[in-house]
Amino acid sequence: METSPPIAHFVVPWGKQEVSLQEVGFDAGGARLLRVRIREGKRFTIFDVDAATALAWAEPMRAWALAQPGALATAAHEDGA
């Protein structure tokens, strides 16, 4: 298995879970997947998802987030804009 540097790492403010996103490649079949790793204290939850699943997950999450009051202002502030 081949791993790339992290794509993103952040802490969820409400529950203090640490979330990491990383691309992983598997030798058998050459699959490239997105590893979603969530750490809650000593417990880890890991999902390896394909591109279609990542899009199916990301698009409704983005739509929901943008529909929240102040979402654009919060995102701009966090990006340093």
C-alpha positions as CSV (number, residue, x, y, z in Angstrom):
1,M,0.0,0.0,0.0
2,E,1.2,3.5,-0.9
3,T,0.2,6.6,1.0
4,S,0.4,10.2,0.0
5,P,0.9,13.2,2.3
6,P,-2.3,14.3,4.1
7,I,-4.8,16.2,1.9
8,A,-6.4,17.8,5.0
9,H,-6.4,17.6,8.7
10,F,-8.8,19.4,11.0
11,V,-10.4,19.2,14.5
12,V,-14.2,19.2,14.8
13,P,-15.0,22.0,17.3
14,W,-18.0,20.4,19.0
15,G,-16.6,17.0,19.7
16,K,-12.9,17.5,19.4
17,Q,-12.7,14.6,16.9
18,E,-9.6,14.8,14.6
19,V,-10.3,14.2,10.9
20,S,-7.6,13.4,8.4
21,L,-8.0,12.9,4.6
22,Q,-5.3,11.1,2.7
23,E,-5.0,9.4,-0.7
24,V,-4.0,5.7,-0.5
25,G,-3.0,3.4,-3.4
26,F,-3.2,-0.4,-3.3
27,D,-0.7,-2.5,-5.2
28,A,-3.3,-5.2,-6.0
29,G,-5.4,-3.7,-8.9
30,G,-3.9,-0.2,-8.5
31,A,-6.9,1.3,-6.8
32,R,-6.6,4.9,-5.6
33,L,-8.9,5.6,-2.6
34,L,-9.5,8.5,-0.2
35,R,-8.8,7.4,3.4
36,V,-11.0,9.3,5.9
37,R,-9.6,8.8,9.4
38,I,-11.6,10.0,12.4
39,R,-9.9,9.9,15.8
40,E,-12.1,10.2,19.0
41,G,-9.8,10.0,22.0
42,K,-8.2,6.5,21.7
43,R,-10.7,5.2,19.1
44,F,-10.2,5.4,15.3
45,T,-12.7,5.1,12.6
46,I,-11.3,4.6,9.1
47,F,-13.1,4.7,5.8
48,D,-11.4,4.0,2.4
49,V,-13.7,5.4,-0.3
50,D,-13.6,5.5,-4.0
51,A,-14.1,8.7,-6.0
52,A,-17.8,8.1,-6.7
53,T,-18.5,7.6,-3.0
54,A,-16.4,10.7,-2.1
55,L,-18.5,12.8,-4.4
56,A,-21.8,11.3,-3.2
57,W,-20.7,12.2,0.3
58,A,-19.1,15.6,-0.4
59,E,-21.8,17.2,-2.5
60,P,-24.7,16.9,0.0
61,M,-22.4,18.0,2.8
62,R,-21.3,21.1,0.9
63,A,-24.9,21.9,0.0
64,W,-26.0,21.6,3.6
65,A,-23.0,23.7,4.9
66,L,-23.7,26.5,2.4
67,A,-27.3,26.6,3.5
68,Q,-26.3,27.4,7.1
69,P,-26.4,31.0,8.2
70,G,-22.9,32.6,8.1
71,A,-21.3,29.7,6.3
72,L,-19.7,31.7,3.6
73,A,-18.3,34.3,6.1
74,T,-16.9,31.4,8.3
75,A,-15.3,29.7,5.3
76,A,-13.7,33.0,4.1
77,H,-12.3,33.7,7.6
78,E,-10.8,30.2,7.9
79,D,-9.2,30.5,4.4
80,G,-7.6,33.8,5.4
81,A,-9.6,35.9,3.0
